[in-house]
Structures are given as C-alpha cells and as structure tokens.
Amino acid sequence: MTAQPHRPAAVRFILFTVMLDILGIGLIVPVLPRLIQSLLKPGDYEWLLRGAPFLTWFVPETGKSDLGAAAIFFGCFAAVYALMQVIFAPVLGALSDRFGRRVVLLGSLFGAALDYLLLAFAPTLGWLFLGRMLAGLTGASFSTATSYVADVTSPEKRAQSFGLLGAMFGVGFILGPTLGGVLGEYGLRAPFIAAAVLNGVNLLYGLFVLPESLPKENRRPFDLRRANPFGALKRLGRTPMLLGLSGALVCSYLASQILYNVWAQFCQARFDWSVRQVGLSLAAVGVASGLVQGGLVRVIVPKLGERRSVLLALAAGAGGFTAYALATQGWMMFVIIFPFALQGLVGPGAQALLTREVGANEQGELQGSLGALQSLSAVVGPMISATLFARFSPPDVSPRIPGMPFFAAAGLDVLGFVLALVLFARLPARPAVPAPLT
C-alpha cells in the first residue's frame, strides 16, 4: 500500500489529539497527589488492602504513614488507568483496521471529555478510581493515531513523523503541567475541567477536518483474537527483531513510568516543592523532550542510524535516572533534565525499525500491540515506583533512600541497553521483509 496523500489539516488534528492525551495527564499530575491526600479518610487504606492484599508484602507499614498511603493510592490510580489501556489499545487498533481511523479517534475524544467532567466532581476516592478507569479506556486511542500517521507517511520518513508525535508529547508536557500548576493554585479540581473543555473543542474541530486515512481495500475483518491484549503481545514475537526490540522497549517503558509516577511526590517530599514548582519542572521536561524529538531526532537518527540512536537513548536514560536519584537540591533536577531528554530517541528509532517488520495492512495491529506493551508496563511501573517510594521515603524509615525508584529505573535502562546491544550484534542491518500475518 502506498501512503495516502498528505493532508495538513488532518495531520495537525492528529498531532493536537496526541498532545491533548499527554496534556490531560500533565494537567493533573501536579495536583493529583494532593487531591488524593485531601480525599483520604480513615479506613481508606484498609479498604484498598482488601482489594489488593499483596501490597502488604512490599510495604506492610504503609498504612501508618499519610505519605506512604497517598503514594500507594497514586500508584494504584496510575496502574488502573494503564490496565484499561492494556485491554482496549489492541481492541481500538483492530477496530480502526476494520472501520477506519476516524470513527475511533472521534469516539475516544468524546469519551475523554465526559470522563474529565466526572473526575472534576468525584466526591470520593472510589469515584476517582472509576474516573481513572474510564480515562484509560478513552486514552487507548494513541495506537490509532500512530496508525493514521503510518497511513499517510512513506516508510523512509516514518522515524521523523513518529518524532513529531513524540514532540507533541513534549508540548503536552510543557503546557499540561504548567496549566495544571497554575490552575491548581485556584483549586485542585480546576485542571480536570480545563481538560474536559479542551477535548470537547478538539472533537468539534475533528468533525470538520479529519478525513479517513485507511482505504476500504486495505481494511480487514475484526477478529477478537487479534483484539485480545495477550494475543497482541504474542504477535510481537513473530520475528527476532520484533521480539528482541520489544524486550528493550519494555525496560524503557517501565523506567519512564517510574519517572512520571514518582516525580511529583519525590519533589514535594524531598525539596518541599509547591504545586506550581512541580508543574514548572514537568514543563521543563516537556521542553527538553520537544527539543529532542521535534528537532534533534531529525539530525541524530539519520546521522547515527536507528540502532545507534536506540542505544544512545538507553544510555542517556540510565545516566539521567542515576543523577536524579543522587540529587540533593531542587535546582539539580533542572540541570539534569536536558541531557536526560536524549532518552526520548528510543521511541522514534525503535518504531521505525519495527514498522518495517510488518505489512501495510498490519500497521494498526502493530501499533495496538505496542500500545498494549506500553500500557502493560504502565500497570507495573507505577506499582514499582509507589512501593519503593512508600518503603524508602518516609522520614521515619530505615534505610531512608528517597531516590530508590530512580535507581530502579536506571537499572531497567541498563538492562534494555544490554538487550538491544546483543540483538543488534546478532542481526546485521539490512532491509526487513514484512512478516506474514498468521
């Protein structure tokens, strides 16, 4: 299949939709830990343990610490959000291969707008849980957005296109935390209302400018076996490159999830940062990510090649996480952000390698599988960060190592680097032949 004609307005819509997904997360990250603490009531932690008793295996004393209990709830909220994406990312990816990208993208935006309104008025932690579940379902459309880009982009330019998608992540993390930090000063619920309005406006925009990108001749019947998240993961093992690079990506995904899910709590507890300061720091992360994925990826990937770019990204991530863990002053976090941002090269480089491993009519399925892989990592990552933070960060624990989650993330990136290095040594670089669909 040749790429569909480039449609500037439609591509802008896709980029804006991806940005909104991340902006919505960024809006609430600065305020969610404090919102959880404001809703936390006696007995809530015991209620959580009845549903997830395994938590006591890791942090049996967490219930005696407000900081620890809030950390565990925060991790569980992030995990349930990701679990819904694990289930629905391959479903939406397969549905987009059957019915087209447009209907899936617009439906997800409609659901997201309604969900943020629910979150804005959630009266208890239970309602907040429900809201995060629905947010995970509607946020599972990223795989469809990346499939749309694959539809309208030639294979040799997909790394740059995926880099632009990554740049939208950066923009979302600039605007989201900044707005969340500012709006959070006026009320912990205000960022949720803003996210609902933005998704509603984008839905109206998409109704007018978004054409279908997948021709009817390239569609295929919906198969529940393909929509099964575990079946989707299984298909990542069809070729050595798919299997090996997916393993390295798991390590990178887990490490990134640890960062995003512990950042606000770590900085508030260790440096006594306000909501506004947390928002500004995450905005700096977004600026650095945007510079790398929106600009440097176009220079570094063609010059170094996709394989070396992946290795560079994993090495930068390992070094950056270690530096975060050892930081003793708040200003150090800002200094580390920009060299650490090179880890953002792993996504565009790996995506470009993987899209060559499948046929044109399987791009939606591939992106759904990768989305499920990333979301599965996002189920585990927040629980790793939450339990490590709850176990090693409260002031009365021994040993007290607030940076322990970042040390764990550094170890994961080192493991990913080793896996990728061994894979690339075994498989000489050559044009890949699309794998047959089984």
C-alpha positions in Angstrom: 0.0 0.0 0.0 1.3 3.5 -0.8 0.9 6.3 1.7 -2.2 8.3 1.3 -1.9 11.9 0.2 -0.6 14.2 2.9 -3.5 16.2 4.4 -2.0 19.1 6.5 -5.2 19.9 8.5 -5.8 16.2 9.3 -2.2 15.7 10.4 -2.4 18.8 12.6 -5.5 17.3 14.2 -3.7 14.1 14.9 -0.8 15.9 16.4 -3.1 18.0 18.5 -5.0 15.0 19.7 -1.8 13.2 20.8 -0.8 16.4 22.6 -4.2 16.6 24.4 -3.8 13.0 25.6 -0.5 14.0 27.3 -1.7 17.5 28.3 -4.6 15.9 30.1 -2.1 13.7 32.1 0.2 16.7 32.6 -2.7 18.8 33.9 -3.5 16.5 36.7 0.0 15.2 37.7 0.9 18.3 39.9 -2.5 18.2 41.7 -3.4 14.5 41.9 -1.2 13.6 44.9 -2.6 16.4 46.9 -6.2 15.7 45.8 -5.7 12.1 46.9 -4.5 13.3 50.3 -7.5 15.7 50.6 -9.9 12.8 50.0 -8.0 10.2 52.1 -10.1 9.2 55.1 -9.5 6.7 58.0 -10.1 3.2 56.7 -9.5 4.0 53.1 -6.1 2.3 53.1 -7.6 -0.8 54.7 -10.3 -0.8 52.0 -7.6 -0.8 49.4 -5.8 -3.7 51.1 -8.9 -5.8 51.0 -8.9 -5.4 47.2 -5.1 -5.7 46.8 -3.7 -7.5 49.8 -0.4 -8.2 48.0 0.6 -4.6 48.8 1.3 -5.6 52.4 4.1 -7.9 51.1 6.0 -4.8 50.0 5.2 -2.1 52.4 3.4 -3.5 55.5 3.7 -0.3 57.4 2.4 2.0 54.7 -1.0 2.5 56.4 0.7 4.2 59.3 2.1 7.0 57.1 0.0 9.5 55.2 2.8 10.0 52.7 3.1 6.2 52.2 -0.7 5.7 51.9 -1.1 8.5 49.4 1.8 7.1 47.4 0.2 3.7 47.2 -3.1 5.2 46.1 -1.4 7.3 43.5 0.4 4.2 42.1 -2.9 2.2 42.0 -4.7 5.0 40.2 -1.9 5.1 37.6 -2.0 1.3 37.3 -5.7 1.0 36.8 -5.6 3.7 34.1 -2.9 1.7 32.4 -4.7 -1.6 32.8 -7.6 -0.3 30.9 -5.3 0.7 28.1 -3.8 -2.8 28.1 -7.2 -4.2 27.5 -8.5 -1.6 25.0 -5.5 -0.4 23.0 -5.4 -3.6 20.8 -9.2 -3.5 20.6 -9.2 0.1 19.3 -6.3 -0.7 17.0 -8.1 -3.7 15.5 -11.4 -1.7 15.2 -9.5 1.0 13.3 -8.2 -1.6 10.9 -11.8 -2.7 10.3 -13.8 0.5 10.4 -11.2 3.2 9.8 -9.2 5.6 12.0 -11.7 8.5 12.0 -14.6 6.9 14.0 -12.2 5.5 16.6 -10.4 8.8 17.2 -13.5 10.9 17.4 -15.3 8.5 19.7 -12.3 8.5 22.0 -12.3 12.3 22.2 -16.0 12.3 23.1 -15.4 9.8 25.9 -12.4 11.7 27.2 -14.4 15.0 27.5 -17.1 13.3 29.5 -14.6 11.4 31.7 -12.7 14.6 32.7 -16.0 16.1 33.9 -16.6 13.0 36.1 -13.1 13.4 37.5 -13.7 17.1 38.2 -16.6 16.3 40.5 -15.6 13.0 42.0 -16.5 13.2 45.7 -14.6 10.1 47.0 -11.5 8.0 46.2 -13.9 5.4 44.8 -15.3 7.8 42.2 -11.8 8.9 41.4 -10.9 5.2 40.7 -13.8 4.9 38.3 -12.8 8.1 36.5 -9.3 6.8 36.0 -10.6 3.6 34.6 -12.7 5.4 32.0 -9.8 7.8 31.2 -7.7 4.7 30.4 -10.3 3.4 28.0 -10.6 6.6 26.1 -6.9 7.3 26.2 -6.2 4.0 24.4 -6.6 5.7 21.0 -2.9 6.6 20.7 -2.3 3.4 18.7 -4.9 4.6 16.2 -3.3 8.0 16.0 0.1 6.4 15.2 -1.6 4.2 12.6 -3.1 7.2 10.9 0.4 8.7 10.7 1.7 5.4 9.2 -1.1 5.5 6.6 -0.1 8.9 5.3 3.7 8.7 5.6 6.2 6.9 3.4 8.3 4.3 5.2 11.6 6.2 4.9 10.1 9.2 6.7 8.3 7.4 9.5 11.0 8.0 12.0 10.7 11.7 11.5 6.9 11.5 11.7 7.0 9.5 14.8 9.5 12.0 16.1 6.8 14.7 15.6 4.4 12.6 17.6 7.0 12.5 20.3 7.4 16.2 20.0 3.7 16.5 20.8 4.3 14.5 23.9 6.9 17.2 24.8 4.4 20.0 24.0 1.8 18.3 26.1 4.2 18.1 29.0 5.1 21.8 28.6 1.5 23.1 28.6 -0.1 20.4 30.8 2.0 20.7 33.9 2.2 24.5 33.5 -1.5 24.9 33.3 -2.0 22.3 36.0 0.3 24.0 38.4 -1.3 27.4 37.7 -4.9 26.2 37.8 -4.1 24.0 40.8 -3.4 27.1 42.8 -7.0 28.1 42.4 -8.5 24.7 43.1 -7.4 21.1 42.8 -10.4 20.3 40.6 -9.8 23.2 38.1 -7.3 21.2 35.8 -9.9 18.5 35.2 -12.5 21.0 34.0 -9.9 22.5 31.6 -9.0 19.1 30.2 -12.7 18.4 29.5 -13.1 21.7 27.7 -10.0 21.1 25.5 -11.1 17.6 24.5 -14.6 18.9 23.6 -13.2 21.7 21.4 -10.8 19.3 19.6 -13.7 16.9 19.0 -15.6 19.6 17.2 -12.5 20.5 15.2 -12.0 16.9 14.1 -15.6 16.6 12.9 -14.8 19.1 10.2 -11.2 18.5 9.2 -10.4 14.7 9.7 -10.8 12.5 6.6 -10.4 8.8 6.7 -6.9 7.6 6.0 -7.4 3.9 5.5 -8.8 2.9 2.1 -11.6 0.3 2.2 -9.5 -2.1 0.1 -6.8 -2.2 2.9 -9.3 -2.9 5.7 -9.8 -6.3 7.2 -12.5 -8.1 9.3 -12.4 -7.5 13.1 -11.1 -10.6 14.8 -11.5 -10.8 18.6 -8.3 -13.0 18.8 -6.3 -10.1 17.4 -8.0 -7.7 19.8 -7.0 -9.8 22.7 -4.2 -7.9 24.5 -2.3 -11.0 25.3 -2.7 -12.3 21.7 -1.4 -8.9 20.5 1.7 -9.2 22.7 2.2 -12.7 21.4 2.4 -11.5 17.9 5.3 -9.3 18.8 7.4 -12.5 18.8 7.0 -13.3 15.1 10.5 -12.1 14.1 13.7 -11.8 16.1 13.7 -8.0 15.7 10.1 -7.7 17.0 10.8 -9.9 20.0 14.2 -8.5 20.9 13.4 -4.9 20.5 10.1 -5.3 22.3 12.1 -6.5 25.3 14.3 -3.4 25.2 11.3 -1.2 24.9 9.7 -2.9 27.9 12.7 -1.8 30.0 12.5 1.8 28.7 8.7 1.9 29.2 9.0 0.7 32.8 11.7 3.2 33.5 9.7 6.1 32.1 6.6 5.1 34.0 8.6 5.1 37.3 9.8 8.7 36.5 6.4 10.1 35.6 4.6 8.5 38.5 7.0 9.4 41.3 8.2 12.8 40.1 5.6 15.0 41.9 5.7 13.0 45.1 9.5 12.8 45.2 10.0 16.6 44.6 7.3 17.6 47.0 8.7 15.3 49.7 12.4 15.8 49.2 12.5 19.5 48.2 9.2 20.8 49.6 8.1 22.0 46.2 4.7 23.6 45.7 2.1 22.5 43.1 3.4 25.4 40.9 7.0 24.3 41.2 6.2 20.7 40.3 4.3 21.9 37.2 7.2 24.1 36.1 9.6 21.3 36.5 7.5 18.9 34.4 7.1 21.7 31.9 10.9 21.8 31.6 10.9 18.1 31.0 8.4 18.8 28.2 10.6 21.5 26.7 13.6 19.2 26.7 11.6 16.3 25.2 10.2 18.6 22.5 13.7 19.8 21.5 15.0 16.3 21.2 12.0 14.6 19.5 10.9 17.5 17.4 14.4 18.7 16.3 17.4 16.6 17.3 15.7 13.3 16.1 15.9 14.6 12.5 19.7 15.1 12.9 20.7 12.3 15.2 18.7 9.4 13.8 19.9 9.9 10.1 23.5 10.5 11.2 23.8 7.7 13.8 21.2 5.3 12.3 18.2 4.0 14.1 20.1 1.3 16.0 22.8 3.5 17.5 20.1 6.1 18.3 18.3 3.5 20.4 21.5 2.6 22.3 22.3 6.2 22.9 18.8 6.8 24.3 19.0 3.9 26.7 22.5 5.0 27.9 21.3 8.6 28.5 18.3 7.3 30.4 20.4 5.2 32.7 22.7 8.1 33.5 19.9 10.6 34.0 18.0 8.4 36.4 21.1 7.8 38.5 21.7 11.6 38.7 18.0 12.2 39.7 18.4 9.7 42.5 21.5 11.4 43.8 20.2 15.0 43.6 20.2 16.8 47.0 19.0 20.2 45.9 15.9 21.1 43.8 17.9 23.1 41.2 19.9 19.9 40.3 16.7 18.4 38.9 16.5 21.2 36.3 20.2 20.8 35.3 19.7 17.0 34.8 16.6 17.3 32.7 18.2 18.4 29.4 20.9 15.7 28.9 18.4 13.1 30.2 16.0 14.1 27.4 18.1 12.2 24.9 16.4 9.1 26.2 13.5 10.2 24.1 15.3 9.0 20.9 14.4 5.4 21.8 10.8 5.7 20.6 11.3 7.1 17.1 14.3 4.8 16.4 12.6 1.7 17.6 9.3 2.5 16.0 11.0 3.0 12.6 12.7 -0.4 12.9 9.5 -2.2 14.0 7.2 -0.8 11.3 9.5 -2.4 8.6 8.8 -5.8 10.1 5.1 -6.0 9.2 2.9 -5.4 6.2 1.0 -2.3 5.3 -2.4 -3.7 6.4 -0.9 -4.7 9.8 0.3 -1.3 11.0 -2.8 -0.7 13.1 -2.3 -4.1 14.8 1.4 -3.4 15.4 0.7 -0.1 17.0 -2.1 -1.7 19.1 0.4 -4.4 20.2 3.0 -1.7 21.1 0.3 0.3 22.9 -0.6 -2.8 24.9 3.0 -3.4 25.7 3.5 0.2 26.8 0.3 0.1 28.8 1.2 -3.2 30.5 4.4 -1.6 31.5 2.4 1.3 32.9 0.5 -1.1 35.1 3.6 -2.5 36.6 5.7 0.7 36.6 3.5 2.8 38.9 3.4 0.0 41.5 7.2 -0.3 41.4 7.6 3.4 42.0 4.8 3.6 44.6 6.0 0.7 46.7 9.7 1.8 46.5 8.7 5.4 47.4 6.4 4.3 50.2 9.1 1.9 51.6 12.2 4.1 51.4 11.0 7.8 51.5 9.0 8.5 54.8 11.2 10.2 57.3 10.9 7.5 59.9 12.0 4.5 57.8 15.4 2.9 57.8 17.3 2.9 55.5 15.8 6.1 54.1 16.6 6.4 50.3 14.1 8.7 48.6 15.8 8.2 45.3 15.3 4.4 45.3 12.7 4.5 42.5 15.1 6.3 40.2 17.9 3.8 40.9 15.4 1.1 39.9 14.7 3.0 36.7 18.4 3.3 35.9 18.8 -0.4 36.3 16.0 -1.1 33.8 17.5 1.2 31.2 20.9 -0.6 31.6 19.1 -4.0 31.1 17.4 -2.5 27.9 20.7 -1.3 26.6 22.2 -4.8 27.0 19.3 -6.5 25.3 19.4 -4.1 22.4 23.2 -4.4 22.0 23.0 -8.2 21.9 20.1 -8.1 19.4 21.8 -5.7 17.0 25.1 -7.7 17.2 23.2 -10.9 16.2 21.1 -9.3 13.4 23.1 -7.5 10.7 21.5 -4.3 9.4 19.6 -4.9 6.2 16.2 -4.1 4.7 13.5 -6.0 6.5 10.9 -8.1 4.7 7.3 -7.7 6.0 6.3 -10.6 8.2 3.2 -12.6 7.0 0.1 -12.3 9.1 -0.7 -15.5 10.9 
